[in-house]
Amino acid sequence: MSTSEPPSRQDLPLGVFDSGLGGLSVVRALRACLPNENIVYLGDTARVPYGTKGKDTVVRYALACAQYLKQSQVKAIVVACNTVSAVAPAALRAEFDLPIIGVIEPGARAAVEASVTGKIGVLATAGTVASGAYPRAIASFSTRAETFAVAAPLLVPLAEEGWTTGEVPELAVTRYIKRLAGQAIDAVVLGCTHYPILRETIARVVQQELGDHVALIDSGEAAARDVLAFLSLRGLRRSAKESGTIHVRVTDLPGNFGELATRFLGESIAHVKQVDL
Amino acid sequence: MSTSEPPSRQDLPLGVFDSGLGGLSVVRALRACLPNENIVYLGDTARVPYGTKGKDTVVRYALACAQYLKQSQVKAIVVACNTVSAVAPAALRAEFDLPIIGVIEPGARAAVEASVTGKIGVLATAGTVASGAYPRAIASFSTRAETFAVAAPLLVPLAEEGWTTGEVPELAVTRYIKRLAGQAIDAVVLGCTHYPILRETIARVVQQELGDHVALIDSGEAAARDVLAFLSLRGLRRSAKESGTIHVRVTDLPGNFGELATRFLGESIAHVKQVDL
């Protein structure tokens, strides 16, 4: 292929966006499944968080993020944000002729597959819980499944503060998980991209309060597996075999950007740029 | 006065803005000092929080908020947000020919007045701490004072979650206050409008960790006393003696708006409207 030709569709990057840096945990999962894909990540850090905001506001912000990624010529858009995946996919699909892959359907399906009792717990932001998106998605995969969703707003700031183990996160997580006790729940969905950072603590508390047979489902990991399946089926996997690049775009550059980003991504970031939407 | 005449300047409302609903704790303090003033409050709830965002972004948002209040014909603008008071007063004063009263200078002065040792602790958001605004303001009132500022990012979500007393806030507050121990600190500034909601817990922990002689300074209360002094000196207090009204404007209407707003304001809100900036 001559360098003057435009890249073929399969060689375009994947676009990923989130309200902030939490979605980098989804990029981490994508890297594990698809190490040679190039990724453009957009974190709307100037307007983070979305999880506490109203539906219309979130849809407006999501359209702006997707527009930016479209202009970056991506082959598909991964909505790494649970809140956006809960309220905006219809608007995104109506506006853009690109494949749009959210995190809620994959997470819901993985939970239905993992559950024997059909009783599924979901930890998420207030916005995601209020949307009812997880119960809806879970019901679409299993008519007998029952969903118990708990809003856990403190877990995002705990993850960002780096208080991931120890007394404070342990007590906060326990307070939320106790709301799921006594329901025969055997699968719990981490319904926010920040929660994998607290996975160790959440897993311990879930085992303690709900039992050690309970499966912990990371919606971001489930979405990454779906992206792999989608690209393979459509013949859209990148042809080059070398490791892909990650370009990070943020709408605000927080002071502790590097530290936070590394915590979510699990590797350091070479290319970061601030953009205005 | 005939109703067709424009209201005289003293009868115009006070404008108050904040990144979200926390600034209603400053409105509460204003109501205690100035019960007959009309107040227009703007909470930029679609872009809350500011405390984790960069300076340029915060200045841009603050100018938009002040522009809205100017169009609402207010007689003065109270910047209820510590983060904005830390980084944006110069830009606001350059742009608007209205009195601009922030919360940091009043809080700093009250702390200097309360302190004997000259060692002053400040609890604030990451953004306010990074700005260095409190040490600067405190130094401007006392050349011998020394400021110890601690970023306490978890306290905002704790206040919003309503976890204001009990083990989790107690442990989190203790972890932050311990960073002030051993410095002979005898005044601690609550440098964020959310913190008064946690005042009981913070006061108990401060007493326990730093001693019961330590003064707790609420910057919002200090600012309200300054507004009272300013309006009195300039002859700008409202002439009518009946109780003033509070009109609340928000850029996003969160689901639990009423509950949250009441927690900060201490009274229920009659007039609330969503606006686009």
Interface residues (C-beta under 8 A of the other chain):
Chain A: T45 A46 R47 V48 T52 K53 G54 T57 A126 G127 A130 P153 L154 V156 P157 L158 E160 E161 W163 E167 V168 L171 A172 R175 T251 D252 L253 P254 G255 N256
Chain B: T45 A46 R47 V48 T52 K53 G54 T57 A126 G127 A130 P153 L154 V156 P157 L158 E160 E161 W163 E167 V168 L171 A172 R175 T251 D252 L253 P254 G255 N256
